[in-house]
Amino acid sequence: MSGAIPQRPLGRTGVRVSALAVGGHHLGDAPTYADAERIVAEAIDGGVTFFDNCWEYHNGRSEEWLGRALATGGRRDRVVLMTKVCTHGRDASLATKMLDESLRRLRTDHLDVWQVHGVVFDNDPDLAYRNGGVIEALDRAKQAGKARFVGFTGHKSPEVHYEMIARGYPWDTCQFPLNPFDATYRSFEQRVLPECNRRGIAVLGMKPMTGRAGPIVHKVASPEELLRYAMSLPVATTICGMESVDKLRANLKVAQGFESMGARSMQELRDRCRFTAADGRFELYKVSLAFDNPQARDAHGFPNDPTEKEVKEQLEEVTGTDKPR
Amino acid sequence: MSAASATLALSSSARAGGRTSGRADPPRPPAPIPRRAFGRTGAQVSIIGIGGSHLGDVRDPVEAVRIVHEAIAAGVNFFDNAWEYHDGRSEELLGRALQGGKRDQVFLMTKVCTHGQKADVAMRMLEDSLQRLGTDHLDLWQIHECIYDNDPDLHFAPGGVVDALAQAKQQGKTRFVGFTGHKDPGIHLRMLAHGFPFDAVQMPLNCFDATFRSFEQNVLPEAVKRGLAPIGMKSLTGAGDPVREGVVTADEALRYAMSIPGVATTVTGVDSLDVLRQNLAIAGGFEPMSAGQMSALRERVRAVAADGRHEWYKTTTHFDAKVGRGQHGYPTPEELPL
């Protein structure tokens, strides 16, 4: 299939974004900067306008590579640039420092979207909304013109997302996992998506293929089906990880000239995935520590068990100043 | 509860039990153990119940029988069990202790462990349970471990375990029916939403649950609204870690659970006479904590409740029976596609 990637409204912001977006974490997994730049350039040429990133991905490499790639050929002004702040419950002043660092790495004077990263613990709404919490930094960044829009992200619990929204801050965007497994298991699709749409908050879907190859390896669904499902939901965009040009091209093939799956095919896919969805085995971000970085636990004052496989692997990866004690 | 978790619970209870020493004359509780209405059933149950998994942890059968007898003498009438605890040993020990006329002094509950299998399997398990417990009827028969998102679908499918509950009631083999689970309030709510006339529902209730994926906030009010008897469990979180770590005392944790408005009884794990006496001392003449005291305790532990570290039954697979995963066709934790 070919054609343009559909452009959809980013909530009530007045901005339009491509229905497919490039994820920042996988961008930092590309073998070299040259590979990453090729992904960015080809994505933009293919009609992608939304780029995801995060202060803590690969200790800054993801932001640096994206910033460098966007600095070439006026690309920065052709995209809607998002990154995330990683206070994990800590103060607004820290958030502002991270913002300046992100802007420097991304080689720009402003972000289009700045989001609170990793809202996953039950006390995160308390911590974000407290006096001196990260929300104050969001307001200040908007006032200073350093971020046009603000939002939050998380992969753990629909209830935590719901609480962040229900407490009333005027979020512009909200990011969470959306895929046919989530559809029937601790479901963001059921619990959070309708509430965002009701309030005009732009939904940024992520983990369309569950963040790991599980469902594909076990032949429950194909990558194309999974991406089509996520993009068929009422969302602004779907952020997809692609660490190679091959993967980008496969995704562009789905996104260019994209037409929604239709309610019936979506229900068939939900039903096919329902059984393996029910123990969370393919949604490890909801049921395990596999997607929770140790820095976040540390910042909350929660213990890190170095004997946990996931914690061990992630601790080895962290080399920056944010390394847990 | 799985064998692995039972082991965890054993060690923690042993720690908690270590706080009291000596096994001389059994001290009598200072006052009778209060009873409460068991939902809309008309039955009255003691505010504290004896858990079947821990009873099976008692090595010496004589001590296990003594625990049951001493509990009954002190006014406990609610006894928990499950078909699969210790491969039947828990039911056998309790059955032995109830011989000689004690059966009629207690409100006897056990659980059926189909884990998604059909009603015929359930009815065979019921016969096993009745035979081991040495009785012709249960007071309460519950579906064990509703913990997977598709459990409501499996249990309510035609020929599913819910059919067996109705059949057992009709045949007079159980007076009342219910279900249990430790994982997710949403699953409990979907079980309730079917509108089946359950008489009871069992769930973890403790000061950590109060603010994290909370059964207390989400399920308890719904159960009360429908006239079901809520049964609390895991008052010390099943593994006792917060007690060992000094976050709460065993005393305040148990008091919190028993003070929650609406709860009919609190099932506690008792694997020694020491632990039994400690719990009886709390339950005798029990006065619930005030709303203010409860709120203060919730707030004190809120920060450590928020990552689920003390509620492993919600956040890990440690408390999920392996046989249950197997029967659902799910891989073992070791086989998960990490």
Chai-1 contact restraints between the chains, C-beta under 6 A:
chainA,res_idxA,chainB,res_idxB,connection_type,confidence,min_distance_angstrom,max_distance_angstrom,comment,restraint_id
A,F121,B,A306,contact,1.0,0.0,6.0,A-B,restraint_1
A,F121,B,D307,contact,1.0,0.0,6.0,A-B,restraint_2
A,D122,B,F212,contact,1.0,0.0,6.0,A-B,restraint_3
A,D122,B,A306,contact,1.0,0.0,6.0,A-B,restraint_4
A,N123,B,A306,contact,1.0,0.0,6.0,A-B,restraint_5
A,Y185,B,D149,contact,1.0,0.0,6.0,A-B,restraint_6
A,G214,B,P337,contact,1.0,0.0,6.0,A-B,restraint_7
A,A278,B,Y148,contact,1.0,0.0,6.0,A-B,restraint_8
A,A278,B,D149,contact,1.0,0.0,6.0,A-B,restraint_9
A,A278,B,N150,contact,1.0,0.0,6.0,A-B,restraint_10
A,D279,B,Y148,contact,1.0,0.0,6.0,A-B,restraint_11
A,D279,B,Y330,contact,1.0,0.0,6.0,A-B,restraint_12
A,R281,B,L336,contact,1.0,0.0,6.0,A-B,restraint_13
A,F302,B,D307,contact,1.0,0.0,6.0,A-B,restraint_14
